[in-house]
Amino acid sequence: MLKELWWDLVARFGDSRVVRVNQVERFGKKEIADLGYLQNVNIFIFAYIMIFLCGSFIFMLCGYSISDSMFEFASALGTVGLSVGITCAGASPLVLWTAVAGMFFGRLEMYVILLSIIKVKDNVKTLCRR
């Protein structure tokens, strides 16, 4: 995402007569970064950040500090297992289910879950029309 920002700045403020080919290294090979690839990267990063912020916000609503909430939910989302003591046996069910959702999203990959939700939604709409 930072590379794309740099490429955009260079294209806007650099010499307009220069032809630039934006390349990324994937699996040890240089590939041309097309628009679809860049959109996929941006969507993934945006979805990850939004899920992280929502989970951290739910923890903060339960009365925990912003740093503890962000640390705890980042640990759940990354399925790391570190804790500052928020997710314990005595925690509220909202905190525990938020951590479970974070672990679910982090372990199974967000794209798979979001695409499954979209598919189910489309299938329900199709069934309701019949």
Beta strands, then each sheet from edge to edge (+ up, - down):
strand 1: 23-26
strand 2: 29-32
sheet 1: 1+ 2-
end
